[in-house]
Amino acid sequence: MSTQYPDTETWLSLSEAAKRLNVHPTTLRRWADNGDIPCLLTPGGHRRFALSDLQAFAENRRRLRITGGLEKIWAERALVQTRESIIAHDQQPWLTAFDDKTRQEHRQLGRQLMGLTLQYLSDPEGNGSLLAQARAIGEKYGRMSREMGLPLTEALQAAIFFRDTLVEVALQLPEEAHLQPEANVRLVRRINQLLNEVHLAIAAAYESGLEE
């Protein structure tokens, strides 16, 4: 989207821009607050949206619908790459420390988190309940790792490994899916938003263990 605007740029108010995108003003305000679409603030604190940015944003959304959804493409490739990456790193301490039963439990948590991530990416409203579920998954993983005697640093290494794999897949998508970079930026941002909750919950689970 534009970062420099010509003198001839057309600027719209929040309500005008929302009407053009056919969304509720509250939705557009949330997108702007999340950085999904640029806006300028007037001295009086009112949002103004450039028509060129709105057109580019609408085109990206249209292109996503045509391709069947960037999220679906991402999920299919992320599942494959995650499995391949785990096989290639099967001697990492955060894998070798667990027995087969615990590994299976971790795999189940991983599948739950992958499905949750896909739901969150597909939810334009950023459903808060999904973030709460992500925290619950992180807390459960943190407790399991703590009870197995895994240091916090190694528990976080596993979470970071998972995150890096998902982000790496997302970064590979724009050229392959013929999408503009802005759509990819939104995808990576939402992956990070969700997994931030997981990482913080893991750390909190270890802190609660110190207090017991």
Residue pairs with C-beta under 8 A, 6 or more apart in sequence:
1 37
1 38
1 52
1 53
1 56
1 57
1 182
2 9
2 38
2 50
2 52
2 53
2 56
3 38
5 50
5 52
9 50
9 51
9 52
10 50
10 51
10 52
11 40
11 48
11 49
11 50
11 51
12 20
12 48
12 49
12 50
12 51
12 54
13 46
13 47
13 48
13 49
14 25
14 28
14 29
14 46
14 47
14 49
15 25
16 49
17 28
17 47
17 49
17 54
18 24
18 25
18 27
18 28
20 51
20 54
20 58
21 28
21 54
21 57
21 58
27 124
27 125
28 37
28 49
29 47
30 125
30 126
31 37
32 38
32 39
32 47
32 49
34 126
34 189
35 189
36 57
36 186
36 189
37 49
37 53
37 54
37 57
38 49
38 50
38 53
39 47
39 48
39 49
39 53
40 47
40 48
40 49
40 50
41 47
41 48
42 48
56 180
56 182
57 182
59 180
60 179
60 180
60 182
60 183
63 178
63 179
63 180
63 183
64 70
64 179
64 183
67 73
67 177
67 178
67 179
69 122
70 121
70 173
70 177
70 179
70 183
70 184
70 187
71 118
71 121
71 122
71 187
72 118
73 173
73 177
74 118
74 121
74 169
74 170
74 173
74 187
75 114
75 117
75 118
77 169
77 172
77 173
78 114
78 165
78 166
78 169
78 170
79 114
81 165
81 168
81 169
82 110
82 114
82 162
82 165
82 166
85 161
85 165
86 95
89 95
89 161
90 96
92 157
92 158
92 161
93 150
93 154
93 157
94 145
94 150
94 154
94 155
94 157
94 158
94 161
95 103
95 158
97 148
97 149
97 150
97 154
98 106
98 148
102 144
102 148
105 144
106 141
106 144
106 158
109 137
109 140
109 141
110 162
112 137
113 134
113 137
113 162
113 198
116 130
116 133
116 134
116 137
116 194
117 166
117 191
117 194
117 195
119 127
119 130
120 126
120 127
120 130
120 131
120 134
120 190
120 193
120 194
121 187
121 190
121 191
123 130
126 190
126 193
130 194
131 193
131 194
131 197
134 194
134 195
134 197
134 198
134 201
135 197
135 198
135 200
135 201
136 201
137 198
137 201
138 159
138 197
138 198
138 199
138 200
138 201
138 202
138 205
139 201
139 202
139 204
139 205
140 205
141 155
141 159
141 198
141 202
141 205
142 155
142 201
142 202
142 203
142 204
142 205
142 206
143 205
143 209
145 154
145 155
145 158
145 202
145 205
146 152
146 155
146 205
146 206
146 209
152 202
152 203
152 206
155 202
155 206
156 199
156 202
156 203
159 195
159 198
159 199
159 202
160 199
162 195
163 191
163 192
163 195
163 199
166 191
166 195
167 188
167 191
167 192
170 184
170 187
170 188
170 191
171 184
171 188
173 179
173 184
173 187
174 180
174 181
174 183
174 184
